[in-house]
């Protein structure tokens, strides 16, 4: 039941990102709820759980985007691995550490996209992407991320209480 609810959360985040989140774009840039969720899973779950969530959600995002298959899978999977490794070395509570983690993850995600488009796809990506859009994307994720972390923490605590076995430890 707990894992099913995690899948529902991911579906809700995908739905929100692809539908009404465009209403809140800033200069054509929207936050990446999936990246925030992947960093959340990397920080809050085991390494395998975080990387699994990153690869799975990145693959789904690649499939839905219609672009090069593997760009989001690579960036989301590596982001989850990187932050699941760092979580034991840093205190990841509060607005500032979460914001810094999300800025780093957003920059990495944007650079993977930029270099894969320029090398593998031989596509044209405006150089303004690096110095105009990527900083806005990173800051946007860093501003919304702590709020989303708070909501996800409260939701997961509630789910763990609801799905835990209340009869464990009781004797007849």
C-alpha positions in Angstrom: 0.0 0.0 0.0 2.8 2.4 0.8 4.6 1.8 -2.5 1.3 2.2 -4.4 0.8 5.6 -2.7 4.3 6.6 -3.8 3.3 5.7 -7.4 0.2 7.9 -7.0 2.3 10.8 -5.7 4.6 10.5 -8.8 1.6 10.3 -11.1 0.2 13.5 -9.4 3.5 15.3 -9.8 3.7 14.3 -13.5 0.1 15.5 -14.1 0.8 18.8 -12.3 4.0 19.4 -14.2 2.4 18.7 -17.6 -0.9 20.5 -17.2 -1.3 23.5 -14.9 2.3 24.2 -14.0 2.7 26.0 -17.3 0.5 28.7 -15.9 3.2 29.6 -13.4 6.1 29.8 -15.9 8.6 32.6 -15.4 10.2 33.7 -18.6 9.1 30.4 -20.2 10.7 28.4 -17.4 8.8 26.0 -15.2 10.0 24.1 -12.1 10.8 20.4 -12.5 8.6 18.6 -9.9 10.1 15.3 -11.1 13.6 16.5 -10.4 12.6 17.7 -6.9 10.9 14.3 -6.3 14.0 12.5 -7.4 16.2 14.5 -5.1 13.7 13.9 -2.3 13.8 10.2 -2.9 17.6 10.3 -3.1 17.8 12.1 0.3 15.0 10.3 2.1 15.1 6.8 0.7 17.8 4.2 0.5 20.3 4.5 -2.3 18.7 1.8 -4.3 15.2 3.3 -3.8 16.4 6.8 -4.8 18.3 5.6 -7.9 15.4 3.4 -8.9 13.0 6.3 -8.6 15.4 8.5 -10.6 15.8 6.0 -13.4 12.2 5.1 -13.5 10.8 8.6 -13.5 13.5 9.8 -15.9 12.6 7.0 -18.3 8.9 7.9 -18.1 9.7 11.5 -18.6 11.8 10.6 -21.7 9.0 8.5 -23.0 6.5 11.4 -22.6 8.7 14.1 -24.0 9.2 12.5 -27.4 12.9 13.6 -27.4 16.1 11.7 -27.1 15.4 8.6 -24.9 17.9 8.5 -22.1 18.7 12.2 -21.3 16.3 12.4 -18.4 17.0 8.9 -17.4 20.7 9.7 -17.1 20.3 13.0 -15.4 17.6 11.9 -12.9 19.4 8.6 -12.1 22.8 10.2 -11.5 21.2 13.0 -9.5 19.5 10.5 -7.2 22.7 8.5 -6.9 24.8 11.6 -6.1 22.4 13.0 -3.5 21.8 9.6 -1.9 25.6 9.4 -1.5 25.8 12.9 -0.1 22.9 12.6 2.4 25.1 10.9 5.0 27.8 13.6 4.8 25.5 16.7 5.1 22.6 17.6 7.3 19.7 17.8 4.8 17.0 19.5 6.8 15.8 23.0 6.4 15.4 25.4 3.5 19.0 26.3 2.8 20.5 22.7 2.4 17.5 21.6 0.4 17.7 24.7 -1.8 21.5 24.2 -2.4 20.9 20.5 -3.3 18.2 21.5 -5.7 20.3 24.2 -7.3 23.1 21.7 -7.9 20.7 19.1 -9.2 19.1 21.6 -11.6 22.4 22.7 -12.9 23.4 19.1 -13.5 20.1 18.3 -15.1 20.4 21.3 -17.4 24.0 20.6 -18.4 23.2 17.0 -19.3 20.4 18.3 -21.5 22.6 21.0 -23.1 25.6 18.7 -23.8 23.4 15.8 -25.1 21.6 18.1 -27.4 24.8 19.6 -28.7 26.7 16.4 -29.1 24.4 13.4 -29.6 21.5 15.1 -31.4 23.6 17.8 -33.1 20.8 20.1 -32.2 20.9 23.8 -31.8 20.6 25.0 -28.3 20.9 28.8 -27.7 23.9 29.8 -25.7 21.5 31.9 -23.7 20.2 28.7 -22.2 23.3 28.4 -20.0 23.4 32.0 -18.7 19.7 33.0 -18.8 17.4 30.0 -18.6 19.5 27.6 -16.5 19.9 30.0 -13.5 16.2 30.8 -13.5 15.4 27.1 -13.7 17.8 26.4 -10.8 16.5 29.2 -8.6 12.8 28.3 -9.3 13.4 24.7 -8.3 15.3 25.8 -5.2 12.5 28.1 -4.1 9.7 25.6 -4.6 11.7 22.6 -3.5 11.7 23.1 0.3 7.9 23.6 0.2 7.5 20.5 -1.8 9.9 18.6 0.5 7.7 19.7 3.5 4.5 18.5 1.8 6.1 15.2 0.8 7.5 14.7 4.4 4.1 15.2 5.9 2.4 13.0 3.3 4.9 10.2 3.8 4.7 10.4 7.6 0.9 10.2 7.3 1.1 7.3 4.9 3.5 5.4 7.1 1.2 5.8 10.0 -1.8 4.6 7.9 0.0 1.7 6.3 1.8 0.4 9.4 0.4 -2.6 11.1 -1.4 -1.4 14.3 -1.6 -5.0 15.6 2.2 -5.5 15.7 3.3 -6.0 19.3 -0.1 -6.8 20.6 -0.6 -10.2 22.3 -3.7 -12.2 23.1 
